[in-house]
Amino acid sequence: MKSPDDLWEEIGSLADDEMLHVLTKLLSVYDQILKNDPQNEEAARFFQHLDNAVTQTSQCNLNRR
């Protein structure tokens, strides 16, 4: 398994379209986990963190305008 530092480096080197594919794949994987097991805490935490990140990013973008 790769270290978080290695993954950060790889993510940083991806093109925008590749990054979208990575995000879509992660969403799909965790969505399927949650569909198979609605009580799965790992998947629920993933979506909570994702929601927080989207909200924070949206708020930052609104503040820049």
Order of alpha helices (4+ residues) and beta strands (2+ residues): alpha-alpha-alpha
